[in-house]
Amino acid sequence: LIAGIILGVILQSLTVLVIYLYGGLSIISINPLVFLLPPLTMAFTSAIFEEILTRGIIFRIIEEKLGSYLALLISALIFGAMHLGNPNSSLTVAIGLAIQAGLLLGAAYIYSRNLWFPIAIHFAWNFTQSGIFGAIVSGITLDKSLITTKIQGAEWFTGGQFGPEGSIQATIFCSIATILLLILSHKQNKIINPYWKKQ
């Protein structure tokens, strides 16, 4: 849990830092701590529901037959498709989410073989984005956050109306973490082969 929360906070903070460095983020106000409650509830609920469904059920069932890598790819695509119905979503955004979050959270499950690690990453990512930085999350705007900010600029580095997770740097940072987790999983023999390669 602690490792997942730290990783999620770091990845989201790096994503927002790029926006800030390009002059796309301005702080309007610092709000009372009670403003953290709505985004805390939203982030916790969505992280648990989506991880149980996507990694706990879909990924595990596919992995048993097709192995870790195909299960990772298929579950990531499903995860991206799940967000197509969100406000201000698009096919490009869904593919980006599949690459960054779908692959990262699947790799986190492969590495830990425990749902709490991807749940913690997912929760910390969403909570940091909405609860701390006051940014849009998956096209959904929350009224309350610790910091009220204004994010503007080119969609490629702000994510536009979908939120920072729709930015290019979010995909890059999450992809780096995904690759590192898969390398560690491979070294520790945590990768499951498809049924046709099993002896």
GUKEDO-401442 format. One line per 3 residues: for each residue x, y, z of N, C-alpha, C. Coordinates in nm, 2 decimals. Layout:
<atoms>
X/Y/Z/X/Y/Z/X/Y/Z | ...
</atoms>
This chain:
<atoms>
0.08/-0.12/0.00/0.00/0.00/0.00/0.09/0.13/0.00 | 0.19/0.13/0.09/0.27/0.25/0.10/0.35/0.27/-0.03 | 0.41/0.16/-0.08/0.48/0.17/-0.21/0.39/0.22/-0.32
0.27/0.16/-0.33/0.18/0.20/-0.44/0.14/0.35/-0.43 | 0.11/0.39/-0.30/0.07/0.53/-0.28/0.18/0.63/-0.32 | 0.31/0.59/-0.28/0.42/0.67/-0.31/0.44/0.68/-0.47
0.43/0.57/-0.53/0.45/0.56/-0.68/0.34/0.64/-0.75 | 0.22/0.63/-0.71/0.11/0.71/-0.77/0.13/0.86/-0.75 | 0.16/0.90/-0.63/0.18/1.04/-0.60/0.30/1.10/-0.69
0.41/1.02/-0.70/0.53/1.07/-0.77/0.49/1.08/-0.92 | 0.42/0.98/-0.98/0.39/0.98/-1.12/0.30/1.10/-1.15 | 0.20/1.12/-1.07/0.10/1.23/-1.10/0.17/1.37/-1.07
0.25/1.37/-0.97/0.32/1.50/-0.94/0.42/1.54/-1.05 | 0.49/1.44/-1.11/0.58/1.47/-1.23/0.50/1.51/-1.35 | 0.38/1.45/-1.37/0.29/1.49/-1.48/0.25/1.64/-1.46
0.21/1.68/-1.34/0.16/1.81/-1.32/0.28/1.91/-1.32 | 0.40/1.86/-1.28/0.52/1.95/-1.28/0.55/1.99/-1.42 | 0.54/1.91/-1.52/0.56/1.94/-1.66/0.47/2.06/-1.70
0.34/2.04/-1.66/0.25/2.15/-1.69/0.29/2.28/-1.63 | 0.33/2.27/-1.50/0.37/2.39/-1.43/0.50/2.46/-1.49 | 0.59/2.37/-1.53/0.72/2.43/-1.59/0.69/2.49/-1.72
0.59/2.45/-1.79/0.55/2.51/-1.92/0.46/2.63/-1.90 | 0.44/2.67/-1.78/0.35/2.78/-1.75/0.20/2.76/-1.76 | 0.16/2.63/-1.76/0.02/2.60/-1.78/-0.06/2.59/-1.66
0.00/2.60/-1.54/-0.07/2.58/-1.41/-0.05/2.70/-1.32 | -0.16/2.76/-1.28/-0.15/2.87/-1.18/-0.24/2.84/-1.06 | -0.19/2.87/-0.94/-0.26/2.85/-0.82/-0.35/2.96/-0.78
-0.48/2.93/-0.76/-0.57/3.04/-0.73/-0.59/3.05/-0.58 | -0.60/2.94/-0.51/-0.62/2.95/-0.37/-0.58/2.81/-0.30 | -0.55/2.82/-0.17/-0.53/2.70/-0.09/-0.65/2.69/0.00
-0.71/2.57/0.00/-0.84/2.55/0.07/-0.83/2.47/0.20 | -0.94/2.47/0.28/-0.93/2.39/0.41/-0.92/2.24/0.38 | -0.86/2.17/0.48/-0.84/2.02/0.46/-0.97/1.94/0.44
-1.08/2.00/0.49/-1.21/1.93/0.47/-1.24/1.91/0.32 | -1.18/2.00/0.24/-1.21/1.99/0.09/-1.15/1.86/0.03 | -1.07/1.79/0.11/-1.01/1.67/0.06/-1.10/1.55/0.06
-1.21/1.56/0.14/-1.30/1.45/0.16/-1.37/1.40/0.03 | -1.43/1.49/-0.05/-1.50/1.44/-0.17/-1.40/1.37/-0.27 | -1.29/1.43/-0.30/-1.20/1.36/-0.39/-1.14/1.23/-0.33
-1.12/1.23/-0.20/-1.07/1.11/-0.13/-1.17/1.00/-0.15 | -1.30/1.02/-0.13/-1.40/0.92/-0.15/-1.41/0.87/-0.29 | -1.41/0.97/-0.38/-1.42/0.93/-0.53/-1.30/0.85/-0.57
-1.18/0.89/-0.53/-1.06/0.82/-0.57/-1.05/0.68/-0.51 | -1.09/0.66/-0.38/-1.09/0.53/-0.32/-1.19/0.44/-0.38 | -1.31/0.49/-0.40/-1.42/0.41/-0.46/-1.38/0.36/-0.60
-1.34/0.45/-0.69/-1.31/0.41/-0.82/-1.19/0.32/-0.83 | -1.09/0.34/-0.75/-0.97/0.26/-0.75/-1.01/0.11/-0.72 | -1.08/0.09/-0.61/-1.12/-0.04/-0.57/-1.21/-0.11/-0.67
-1.31/-0.04/-0.72/-1.40/-0.10/-0.82/-1.33/-0.14/-0.95 | -1.26/-0.04/-1.00/-1.19/-0.07/-1.13/-1.08/-0.17/-1.12 | -1.01/-0.17/-1.01/-0.90/-0.27/-1.00/-0.95/-0.42/-0.98
-1.06/-0.43/-0.90/-1.12/-0.56/-0.88/-1.17/-0.61/-1.01 | -1.24/-0.53/-1.09/-1.30/-0.57/-1.21/-1.19/-0.60/-1.32 | -1.10/-0.50/-1.34/-1.00/-0.51/-1.45/-0.88/-0.60/-1.42
-0.82/-0.59/-1.30/-0.71/-0.67/-1.27/-0.75/-0.80/-1.19 | -0.84/-0.78/-1.10/-0.87/-0.90/-1.01/-0.95/-1.00/-1.09 | -1.04/-0.96/-1.18/-1.12/-1.06/-1.26/-1.07/-1.08/-1.40
-1.08/-0.97/-1.48/-1.05/-0.98/-1.62/-0.91/-1.03/-1.65 | -0.81/-0.96/-1.59/-0.67/-0.99/-1.61/-0.64/-1.14/-1.56 | -0.68/-1.17/-1.45/-0.65/-1.30/-1.39/-0.71/-1.42/-1.47
-0.83/-1.40/-1.52/-0.89/-1.51/-1.60/-0.82/-1.52/-1.74 | -0.79/-1.41/-1.80/-0.72/-1.42/-1.93/-0.58/-1.47/-1.91 | -0.51/-1.43/-1.80/-0.37/-1.47/-1.77/-0.36/-1.63/-1.76
-0.46/-1.69/-1.70/-0.45/-1.83/-1.68/-0.44/-1.91/-1.81 | -0.50/-1.86/-1.92/-0.49/-1.93/-2.04/-0.39/-1.87/-2.14 | -0.39/-1.74/-2.15/-0.30/-1.67/-2.25/-0.17/-1.62/-2.20
-0.15/-1.62/-2.07/-0.02/-1.58/-2.01/-0.02/-1.43/-1.98 | 0.08/-1.39/-1.91/0.09/-1.25/-1.85/0.08/-1.14/-1.96 | 0.16/-1.16/-2.06/0.18/-1.05/-2.16/0.05/-1.02/-2.24
-0.01/-1.13/-2.29/-0.14/-1.11/-2.36/-0.25/-1.06/-2.27 | -0.25/-1.11/-2.15/-0.35/-1.07/-2.05/-0.33/-0.92/-2.02 | -0.21/-0.88/-2.02/-0.17/-0.74/-1.99/-0.22/-0.65/-2.10
-0.20/-0.69/-2.22/-0.24/-0.61/-2.34/-0.40/-0.60/-2.35 | -0.46/-0.72/-2.34/-0.61/-0.72/-2.35/-0.68/-0.64/-2.24 | -0.63/-0.66/-2.12/-0.70/-0.59/-2.00/-0.67/-0.45/-2.01
-0.56/-0.40/-2.06/-0.53/-0.26/-2.08/-0.62/-0.20/-2.18 | -0.64/-0.27/-2.29/-0.73/-0.22/-2.39/-0.88/-0.21/-2.34 | -0.92/-0.30/-2.26/-1.05/-0.30/-2.20/-1.06/-0.18/-2.10
-0.95/-0.16/-2.03/-0.95/-0.05/-1.93/-0.96/0.08/-2.00 | -0.89/0.10/-2.11/-0.90/0.22/-2.19/-1.04/0.24/-2.25 | -1.10/0.13/-2.30/-1.24/0.14/-2.36/-1.34/0.17/-2.25
-1.32/0.13/-2.13/-1.41/0.16/-2.02/-1.43/0.31/-2.00 | -1.33/0.39/-2.04/-1.33/0.54/-2.02/-1.38/0.61/-2.15 | -1.42/0.54/-2.25/-1.46/0.61/-2.37/-1.59/0.69/-2.35
-1.67/0.64/-2.25/-1.80/0.71/-2.22/-1.79/0.83/-2.13 | -1.66/0.85/-2.08/-1.64/0.97/-1.99/-1.66/1.10/-2.06 | -1.69/1.21/-1.99/-1.70/1.34/-2.05/-1.56/1.38/-2.12
-1.57/1.44/-2.23/-1.45/1.49/-2.31/-1.35/1.38/-2.34 | -1.40/1.25/-2.35/-1.31/1.14/-2.39/-1.30/1.13/-2.54 | -1.21/1.05/-2.59/-1.19/1.03/-2.73/-1.12/0.90/-2.75
-1.11/0.85/-2.87/-1.03/0.73/-2.90/-0.88/0.75/-2.86 | -0.83/0.87/-2.89/-0.69/0.90/-2.86/-0.67/0.89/-2.71 | -0.76/0.95/-2.63/-0.75/0.95/-2.48/-0.76/0.81/-2.43
-0.85/0.73/-2.48/-0.87/0.59/-2.44/-0.74/0.51/-2.46 | -0.68/0.53/-2.58/-0.56/0.46/-2.61/-0.45/0.50/-2.52 | -0.44/0.63/-2.49/-0.34/0.68/-2.39/-0.36/0.62/-2.26
-0.48/0.61/-2.21/-0.51/0.55/-2.08/-0.48/0.40/-2.08 | -0.50/0.33/-2.19/-0.47/0.19/-2.20/-0.32/0.17/-2.19 | -0.24/0.26/-2.25/-0.10/0.25/-2.25/-0.04/0.29/-2.11
-0.09/0.40/-2.05/-0.03/0.44/-1.93/-0.09/0.37/-1.81 | -0.22/0.38/-1.78/-0.27/0.32/-1.66/-0.30/0.17/-1.68 | -0.36/0.13/-1.80/-0.39/-0.01/-1.82/-0.27/-0.10/-1.81
-0.16/-0.06/-1.87/-0.03/-0.14/-1.87/0.03/-0.13/-1.73 | 0.04/0.00/-1.68/0.11/0.02/-1.55/0.04/-0.06/-1.44 | -0.09/-0.05/-1.42/-0.16/-0.12/-1.32/-0.16/-0.27/-1.33
-0.16/-0.32/-1.46/-0.15/-0.46/-1.48/-0.01/-0.51/-1.45 | 0.09/-0.43/-1.48/0.23/-0.47/-1.45/0.25/-0.47/-1.29 | 0.18/-0.37/-1.23/0.19/-0.37/-1.08/0.13/-0.49/-1.02
0.02/-0.54/-1.08/-0.04/-0.67/-1.03/0.05/-0.79/-1.05 | 0.11/-0.79/-1.17/0.20/-0.90/-1.20/0.32/-0.91/-1.10 | 0.37/-0.79/-1.08/0.49/-0.78/-0.99/0.45/-0.82/-0.84
0.34/-0.77/-0.79/0.31/-0.79/-0.65/0.22/-0.91/-0.63 | 0.15/-0.96/-0.73/0.05/-1.07/-0.72/-0.04/-1.04/-0.61 | -0.08/-0.91/-0.59/-0.17/-0.86/-0.49/-0.24/-0.74/-0.54
-0.37/-0.73/-0.52/-0.45/-0.62/-0.58/-0.42/-0.49/-0.50 | -0.37/-0.49/-0.38/-0.35/-0.37/-0.31/-0.25/-0.28/-0.37 | -0.15/-0.33/-0.44/-0.05/-0.25/-0.50/-0.11/-0.17/-0.61
-0.18/-0.23/-0.71/-0.24/-0.15/-0.82/-0.35/-0.06/-0.76 | -0.43/-0.10/-0.66/-0.53/-0.02/-0.60/-0.47/0.11/-0.54 | -0.36/0.09/-0.47/-0.29/0.20/-0.41/-0.24/0.30/-0.51
-0.18/0.25/-0.62/-0.13/0.34/-0.73/-0.24/0.42/-0.79 | -0.35/0.34/-0.82/-0.47/0.40/-0.89/-0.53/0.51/-0.80 | -0.54/0.48/-0.67/-0.60/0.57/-0.57/-0.52/0.70/-0.56
-0.38/0.68/-0.54/-0.29/0.79/-0.52/-0.29/0.88/-0.65 | -0.29/0.82/-0.76/-0.29/0.89/-0.89/-0.41/0.98/-0.90 | -0.53/0.93/-0.88/-0.65/1.00/-0.89/-0.67/1.11/-0.78
-0.63/1.07/-0.66/-0.64/1.16/-0.55/-0.55/1.28/-0.56 | -0.43/1.25/-0.60/-0.33/1.36/-0.61/-0.37/1.46/-0.72 | -0.42/1.40/-0.83/-0.47/1.48/-0.94/-0.59/1.57/-0.91
-0.69/1.51/-0.84/-0.81/1.59/-0.81/-0.81/1.65/-0.68 | -0.77/1.57/-0.57/-0.78/1.62/-0.44/-0.67/1.72/-0.40 | -0.55/1.70/-0.45/-0.44/1.79/-0.42/-0.43/1.91/-0.52
-0.42/1.87/-0.65/-0.39/1.97/-0.75/-0.52/2.03/-0.82 | -0.63/1.98/-0.78/-0.76/2.03/-0.83/-0.78/2.02/-0.98 | -0.72/1.92/-1.04/-0.73/1.90/-1.18/-0.85/1.81/-1.22
-0.89/1.81/-1.34/-1.00/1.73/-1.39/-0.94/1.58/-1.39 | -1.03/1.49/-1.36/-0.99/1.34/-1.36/-1.08/1.27/-1.45 | -1.02/1.22/-1.56/-1.10/1.14/-1.66/-1.22/1.21/-1.71
-1.21/1.34/-1.73/-1.31/1.43/-1.78/-1.41/1.47/-1.68 | -1.39/1.43/-1.55/-1.49/1.47/-1.44/-1.42/1.58/-1.35 | -1.50/1.69/-1.33/-1.45/1.80/-1.25/-1.51/1.79/-1.11
-1.43/1.80/-1.01/-1.48/1.81/-0.87/-1.47/1.95/-0.82 | -1.57/1.99/-0.74/-1.58/2.13/-0.70/-1.48/2.16/-0.59 | -1.44/2.05/-0.51/-1.35/2.08/-0.39/-1.22/2.01/-0.41
-1.11/2.08/-0.37/-0.98/2.02/-0.37/-0.89/2.11/-0.27 | -0.78/2.05/-0.23/-0.69/2.13/-0.14/-0.64/2.26/-0.21 | -0.60/2.25/-0.33/-0.55/2.36/-0.41/-0.65/2.39/-0.52
-0.69/2.51/-0.54/-0.77/2.55/-0.65/-0.67/2.60/-0.76 | -0.67/2.53/-0.87/-0.57/2.57/-0.98/-0.65/2.60/-1.11 | -0.57/2.66/-1.19/-0.62/2.68/-1.33/-0.52/2.62/-1.42
-0.56/2.53/-1.51/-0.47/2.46/-1.60/-0.51/2.50/-1.74 | -0.42/2.55/-1.82/-0.45/2.59/-1.95/-0.32/2.57/-2.04 | -0.35/2.55/-2.17/-0.24/2.53/-2.26/-0.27/2.42/-2.36
-0.17/2.38/-2.44/-0.19/2.28/-2.54/-0.23/2.15/-2.48 | -0.32/2.08/-2.55/-0.37/1.95/-2.49/-0.26/1.85/-2.47 | -0.16/1.85/-2.55/-0.06/1.74/-2.55/0.01/1.74/-2.41
0.02/1.86/-2.34/0.09/1.86/-2.21/0.00/1.89/-2.10 | -0.13/1.93/-2.12/-0.23/1.95/-2.01/-0.33/1.84/-2.01 | -0.35/1.77/-2.12/-0.46/1.68/-2.12/-0.59/1.74/-2.16
-0.60/1.87/-2.17/-0.72/1.94/-2.21/-0.83/1.92/-2.11 | -0.95/1.90/-2.16/-1.07/1.89/-2.08/-1.09/1.75/-2.02 | -1.00/1.66/-2.05/-1.00/1.52/-1.99/-0.92/1.52/-1.86
-0.82/1.61/-1.85/-0.74/1.61/-1.73/-0.59/1.57/-1.76 | -0.50/1.60/-1.67/-0.36/1.57/-1.69/-0.32/1.43/-1.74 | -0.41/1.33/-1.70/-0.38/1.19/-1.74/-0.39/1.18/-1.89
-0.45/1.28/-1.96/-0.46/1.27/-2.11/-0.33/1.34/-2.17 | -0.23/1.37/-2.10/-0.11/1.44/-2.15/-0.01/1.34/-2.19 | 0.08/1.38/-2.28/0.19/1.30/-2.33/0.29/1.26/-2.22
0.32/1.35/-2.12/0.41/1.32/-2.02/0.36/1.21/-1.92 | 0.22/1.21/-1.90/0.17/1.11/-1.82/0.19/0.97/-1.88 | 0.18/0.96/-2.01/0.20/0.83/-2.08/0.35/0.79/-2.07
0.44/0.89/-2.08/0.58/0.86/-2.08/0.62/0.82/-1.94 | 0.58/0.89/-1.84/0.62/0.86/-1.70/0.57/0.72/-1.66 | 0.44/0.69/-1.69/0.38/0.57/-1.66/0.44/0.45/-1.73
0.48/0.48/-1.86/0.54/0.37/-1.94/0.68/0.33/-1.88 | 0.75/0.43/-1.83/0.88/0.40/-1.77/0.86/0.31/-1.65 | 0.76/0.35/-1.57/0.73/0.26/-1.45/0.69/0.12/-1.49
0.61/0.11/-1.59/0.56/-0.01/-1.64/0.68/-0.10/-1.68 | 0.77/-0.05/-1.76/0.88/-0.12/-1.81/0.97/-0.17/-1.69 | 0.99/-0.09/-1.59/1.07/-0.13/-1.48/1.00/-0.24/-1.40
0.87/-0.23/-1.38/0.80/-0.34/-1.31/0.80/-0.47/-1.39 | 0.79/-0.46/-1.52/0.80/-0.58/-1.60/0.94/-0.65/-1.60 | 1.04/-0.56/-1.60/1.18/-0.62/-1.59/1.20/-0.69/-1.45
1.15/-0.62/-1.35/1.16/-0.69/-1.21/1.08/-0.82/-1.21 | 0.96/-0.81/-1.27/0.88/-0.93/-1.27/0.94/-1.05/-1.34 | 1.01/-1.01/-1.45/1.07/-1.11/-1.54/1.19/-1.17/-1.46
1.27/-1.09/-1.39/1.39/-1.14/-1.32/1.34/-1.23/-1.20 | 1.23/-1.20/-1.15/1.18/-1.28/-1.03/1.09/-1.39/-1.07 | 1.09/-1.42/-1.20/1.01/-1.53/-1.26/0.86/-1.52/-1.22
0.80/-1.40/-1.23/0.66/-1.38/-1.20/0.57/-1.38/-1.33 | 0.64/-1.39/-1.44/0.56/-1.39/-1.57/0.51/-1.53/-1.60 | 0.38/-1.53/-1.62/0.32/-1.66/-1.65/0.31/-1.68/-1.80
0.35/-1.80/-1.85/0.35/-1.83/-1.99/0.21/-1.87/-2.04 | 0.18/-1.85/-2.17/0.05/-1.90/-2.22/0.04/-2.05/-2.21 | -0.08/-2.10/-2.22/-0.10/-2.25/-2.20/-0.02/-2.33/-2.30
0.00/-2.28/-2.42/0.07/-2.36/-2.53/0.22/-2.36/-2.50 | 0.27/-2.28/-2.41/0.42/-2.29/-2.38/0.44/-2.36/-2.25 | 0.34/-2.39/-2.18/0.36/-2.46/-2.05/0.39/-2.61/-2.07
0.47/-2.67/-1.99/0.50/-2.81/-2.00/0.41/-2.90/-1.93
</atoms>
